[in-house]
Amino acid sequence: MTVLPITILDELRATVQGRTWFPGDSEFDEVHRPWNRAVGQNVLAVVEAADVTDVVTLVNWARERSLPIATQPTGHGATGRADDTILLRTTRLDRIDVTPAQRTATIGAGVKSGELQRAAAEHGLTGLPGSSPVVTVAGVALGGGLSWFGRSFGWVGDSIRAFDVVDADGRARRVSATDDPDLFWALRGGGSELAIVTGLEVGLQAAPDVFGGRVLWSGDHARQVAEVFRTMTHTVPEGLTLWLELLHFPGSEPMVAIDSTYLGGGEEARELMRPLETLPTPLSDTRAQMSVAELGAITAEPTDPGVGSSRAELLTSLDDDTLDTLLDSPIDPLLSVQVRHLGGALAQPTDNPHGALDEPYSVYMFGLPVTEAAAESIEQKQADLARALPASGRKPVTFLNPHEGLADALPEESLTRLRRLKEERDPGRVFRGNFSIAD
Ligand SMILES: Cc1cc2nc3c(=O)[nH]c(=O)nc-3n(C[C@H](O)[C@H](O)[C@H](O)COP(=O)(O)OP(=O)(O)OC[C@H]3O[C@@H](n4cnc5c(N)ncnc54)[C@H](O)[C@@H]3O)c2cc1C
């Protein structure tokens, strides 16, 4: 583990305006850790930039000393690659300005998905939120990003009209389809090793009515529920999104759920989801008209930091063999197996590093690695399931785990283009993301 001399650290503290924490400081232990506590990271220092000027100052200071910077707003996707870096927190880049007439929001890079949703909801608008309200819009967009509303509006990254960045030369500038289109392409899914994003102009969508929630059954009905889920996904319109959840929480019996959102009124939604009425009486049904600011409540994923181990795959089908693989044995030691219905606008051609997402479903296998032994058995179960499932062999960047890399997500031509951009834009390797572009 590298430790910077105290003189350099004092110099850093005197150079930036924002807060700094160094090893040995009382709060360092807490602030240097990522949201996913299963991942360790030995960083040299933590800087919470006060503003864009501070980011420029930090980039120039770090480049001149050949010290890498890892921008990590939350660490939901932490991989351990922040070792020996200056960790940059973007929390204070928290501006949110919604312009309803243009259906856009200008936001700082530290803004979380739920915060944007709250601001947009006041105007009957929505961003493209995923399941968690506490990940940053910037972090999700930089990895492409899958939203509840992806079937209607495509990748989260494609909803970004412009990025404000600080590049490796320390220049603060705007990147859009017309200003530096190469970098604009890369930032919408190609990881995050080419620039530090300080702000985003986000395209919003009209969402006067949203209906959604979770219908939960005993795990005894998993097969029936999964079959109805599959049948419904063959016909539902793009505005209705369904996720199948196999759940086994500690101390409780296995359960199965269908989570849903519908961009429209409750009556239409209930009509479209009428096949659920043929299923046994559920344990609970939270479906209701809701604000787009409340979407995080549907899956109620943890918002506080904790340990997590995930593995995702994109599935080419959900045929009978696939259902057998998912349902024939208990999901233990996993906590949840989530099958998302994709398709719609996500399957349309698009000029970003992922391109069209042809696979109609994704599966996300999640467990709590509370001990080393638990971590091993969770990974074994994930690997066993992945081997037996009809996985396409690639996955969205935002769903990569610490054992994977961009080559598991992006086509070869995108990787080649990203490597060239890294060489051109950041030859000194100032920027370190969760996944390496250069390797
Ligand atoms: C509970 C949970 C639910 C999730 N649900 C979804 C979902 O529905 N859809 C989905 O697509 N993903 C989902 N994810 C994955 C999540 O989107 C990724 O982990 C994402 O990387 C989180 O972004 P972050 O900024 O909060 O995390 P971080 O790990 O802090 O950052 C992610 C990456 O972005 C880079 N980055 C972030 N901000 C900047 C910046 N300003 N400038 C340059 N680089 C930057 C970081 O360097 C890092 O490489 C989920 C994850 C969890 C744990």
The ligand as a Tripos MOL2 file, in Angstrom:
@<TRIPOS>MOLECULE
LIG
   53    58     1     0     0
SMALL
NO_CHARGES

@<TRIPOS>ATOM
      1 C1        -28.8590   -1.6330   -5.5090 C.3       1 LIG1
      2 C2        -28.3860   -1.3660   -6.9160 C.ar      1 LIG1
      3 C3        -29.3190   -1.1640   -7.9350 C.ar      1 LIG1
      4 C4        -28.8880   -0.8910   -9.2520 C.ar      1 LIG1
      5 N1        -29.8280   -0.7320  -10.2460 N.ar      1 LIG1
      6 C5        -29.4080   -0.4580  -11.4950 C.ar      1 LIG1
      7 C6        -30.3400   -0.2560  -12.5570 C.ar      1 LIG1
      8 O1        -31.5460   -0.3510  -12.3770 O.2       1 LIG1
      9 N2        -29.8590    0.0240  -13.7910 N.ar      1 LIG1
     10 C7        -28.5160    0.1330  -14.0260 C.ar      1 LIG1
     11 O2        -28.1170    0.3920  -15.1720 O.2       1 LIG1
     12 N3        -27.6190   -0.0550  -13.0510 N.ar      1 LIG1
     13 C8        -28.0320   -0.3560  -11.8080 C.ar      1 LIG1
     14 N4        -27.1160   -0.5480  -10.8170 N.ar      1 LIG1
     15 C9        -25.7020   -0.4350  -11.1350 C.3       1 LIG1
     16 C10       -25.2670    1.0330  -11.0100 C.3       1 LIG1
     17 O3        -25.8740    1.7850  -12.0200 O.3       1 LIG1
     18 C11       -23.7640    1.1090  -11.1880 C.3       1 LIG1
     19 O4        -23.1670    0.5250  -10.0670 O.3       1 LIG1
     20 C12       -23.3060    2.5520  -11.3660 C.3       1 LIG1
     21 O5        -21.9660    2.4660  -11.7220 O.3       1 LIG1
     22 C13       -23.5130    3.3660  -10.1300 C.3       1 LIG1
     23 O6        -23.0720    4.6840  -10.3410 O.3       1 LIG1
     24 P1        -22.5020    5.5470   -9.1240 P.3       1 LIG1
     25 O7        -21.9640    6.7950   -9.6900 O.co2     1 LIG1
     26 O8        -23.5500    5.6560   -8.0770 O.co2     1 LIG1
     27 O9        -21.3290    4.5750   -8.6260 O.3       1 LIG1
     28 P2        -19.7460    4.6560   -8.6580 P.3       1 LIG1
     29 O10       -19.3070    3.2360   -8.4640 O.co2     1 LIG1
     30 O11       -19.2670    5.6530   -7.6720 O.co2     1 LIG1
     31 O12       -19.3190    5.1450  -10.1240 O.3       1 LIG1
     32 C14       -19.5250    4.3140  -11.2280 C.3       1 LIG1
     33 C15       -18.5100    4.5850  -12.3410 C.3       1 LIG1
     34 O13       -18.7700    5.8330  -12.9100 O.3       1 LIG1
     35 C16       -17.6360    6.6580  -12.8290 C.3       1 LIG1
     36 N5        -18.0810    8.0110  -12.5560 N.ar      1 LIG1
     37 C17       -19.1050    8.3560  -11.7610 C.ar      1 LIG1
     38 N6        -19.2500    9.6810  -11.7740 N.ar      1 LIG1
     39 C18       -18.2980   10.1640  -12.5820 C.ar      1 LIG1
     40 C19       -17.9520   11.4640  -13.0000 C.ar      1 LIG1
     41 N7        -18.6040   12.5250  -12.5290 N.pl3     1 LIG1
     42 N8        -16.9280   11.6290  -13.8710 N.ar      1 LIG1
     43 C20       -16.2490   10.5630  -14.3270 C.ar      1 LIG1
     44 N9        -16.5240    9.3010  -13.9590 N.ar      1 LIG1
     45 C21       -17.5430    9.1160  -13.0900 C.ar      1 LIG1
     46 C22       -16.7920    6.1010  -11.7210 C.3       1 LIG1
     47 O14       -15.4310    6.4100  -11.8930 O.3       1 LIG1
     48 C23       -17.0620    4.6190  -11.8710 C.3       1 LIG1
     49 O15       -16.2220    4.0440  -12.8480 O.3       1 LIG1
     50 C24       -27.5150   -0.8350   -9.5230 C.ar      1 LIG1
     51 C25       -26.5720   -1.0380   -8.4980 C.ar      1 LIG1
     52 C26       -27.0000   -1.3130   -7.2060 C.ar      1 LIG1
     53 C27       -25.9680   -1.5460   -6.1350 C.3       1 LIG1
@<TRIPOS>BOND
     1     1     2 1
     2     2     3 ar
     3     2    52 ar
     4     3     4 ar
     5     4     5 ar
     6     4    50 ar
     7     5     6 ar
     8     6     7 ar
     9     6    13 1
    10     7     8 2
    11     7     9 ar
    12     9    10 ar
    13    10    11 2
    14    10    12 ar
    15    12    13 ar
    16    13    14 ar
    17    14    15 1
    18    14    50 ar
    19    15    16 1
    20    16    17 1
    21    16    18 1
    22    18    19 1
    23    18    20 1
    24    20    21 1
    25    20    22 1
    26    22    23 1
    27    23    24 1
    28    24    25 2
    29    24    26 1
    30    24    27 1
    31    27    28 1
    32    28    29 2
    33    28    30 1
    34    28    31 1
    35    31    32 1
    36    32    33 1
    37    33    34 1
    38    33    48 1
    39    34    35 1
    40    35    36 1
    41    35    46 1
    42    36    37 ar
    43    36    45 ar
    44    37    38 ar
    45    38    39 ar
    46    39    40 ar
    47    39    45 ar
    48    40    41 1
    49    40    42 ar
    50    42    43 ar
    51    43    44 ar
    52    44    45 ar
    53    46    47 1
    54    46    48 1
    55    48    49 1
    56    50    51 ar
    57    51    52 ar
    58    52    53 1
@<TRIPOS>SUBSTRUCTURE
     1 LIG1         1 GROUP 0 **** ****
